[in-house]
Amino acid sequence: MSRRALVAFLEDYTARFDQLDQLLRDDDVLRLTFEKDVAPGPEKGYEQVCRFLDLEPKEVSVRYGRTNPAPLREVITNVDDVRAALRGT
């Protein structure tokens, strides 16, 4: 995949979410993000979904851990290349 293909994909991805936001603007919507709602503890995201659906949360336990427990800076070996490819996007 070329750099331009990646940038075009990300632009299209963002545009589709903007379109979805427009379509759902008058609806009651739950918005979760991994960083804010799942990474700190998946139970938090689960509880938010239950409240949104007006369901009583049950006691849960997380059986699985993160696939990449290290920060991306420690996992990606060519950070400068990635940064350069995404600069200005």
C-alpha positions as CSV (number, residue, x, y, z in Angstrom):
1,M,0.0,0.0,0.0
2,S,1.5,3.4,-1.0
3,R,1.6,6.3,1.4
4,R,-1.1,8.1,-0.7
5,A,-3.3,5.0,-0.5
6,L,-3.1,5.1,3.3
7,V,-3.8,8.8,3.5
8,A,-6.8,8.4,1.1
9,F,-8.1,5.5,3.2
10,L,-7.9,7.6,6.3
11,E,-9.6,10.6,4.7
12,D,-12.4,8.3,3.4
13,Y,-12.7,6.7,6.9
14,T,-13.1,10.1,8.5
15,A,-15.6,11.3,5.9
16,R,-17.7,8.2,6.5
17,F,-17.9,8.9,10.2
18,D,-18.9,12.5,9.5
19,Q,-21.6,11.1,7.2
20,L,-22.8,8.7,9.9
21,D,-22.8,11.6,12.5
22,Q,-25.1,13.5,10.1
23,L,-27.4,10.6,9.6
24,L,-27.7,10.0,13.4
25,R,-27.8,13.6,14.5
26,D,-31.4,13.4,15.8
27,D,-31.0,9.9,17.4
28,D,-29.9,8.9,20.9
29,V,-26.4,7.5,20.2
30,L,-23.7,6.0,22.5
31,R,-20.2,6.9,21.5
32,L,-17.4,4.9,23.0
33,T,-13.7,5.1,22.2
34,F,-11.1,2.5,23.1
35,E,-8.8,5.0,24.7
36,K,-11.4,6.6,27.0
37,D,-13.9,3.8,27.6
38,V,-12.2,0.4,27.1
39,A,-8.5,0.7,27.7
40,P,-8.8,1.9,31.4
41,G,-10.9,-1.2,32.0
42,P,-13.4,-3.0,29.6
43,E,-15.9,-3.2,32.5
44,K,-16.3,0.6,32.2
45,G,-17.4,0.3,28.5
46,Y,-19.6,-2.6,29.3
47,E,-21.4,-0.6,32.0
48,Q,-21.9,2.3,29.7
49,V,-23.5,0.0,27.1
50,C,-25.8,-1.5,29.8
51,R,-26.9,2.0,31.0
52,F,-27.5,3.1,27.4
53,L,-29.7,0.0,26.7
54,D,-31.4,0.5,30.1
55,L,-30.1,-2.9,31.3
56,E,-28.8,-3.8,34.7
57,P,-25.0,-4.6,34.5
58,K,-24.0,-8.1,35.7
59,E,-20.8,-8.9,37.5
60,V,-18.2,-9.5,34.8
61,S,-14.5,-10.4,34.7
62,V,-12.1,-9.8,31.8
63,R,-10.5,-13.0,30.5
64,Y,-8.2,-11.5,28.0
65,G,-5.4,-8.8,28.1
66,R,-4.1,-6.4,25.6
67,T,-2.5,-7.7,22.4
68,N,0.2,-5.1,22.5
69,P,0.7,-4.2,26.2
70,A,3.5,-1.7,25.3
71,P,2.9,1.8,24.0
72,L,3.0,2.1,20.2
73,R,6.3,4.0,20.5
74,E,7.9,0.8,21.8
75,V,6.2,-1.5,19.3
76,I,6.7,0.4,16.1
77,T,10.3,0.3,15.0
78,N,10.1,2.9,12.2
79,V,8.3,5.7,14.1
80,D,10.0,8.4,12.2
81,D,8.9,6.9,8.8
82,V,5.3,6.6,10.0
83,R,5.4,10.2,11.4
84,A,6.8,11.5,8.1
85,A,4.3,9.6,6.0
86,L,1.4,11.0,8.1
87,R,2.7,14.6,8.4
88,G,0.3,17.1,7.1
89,T,-2.7,14.7,7.2
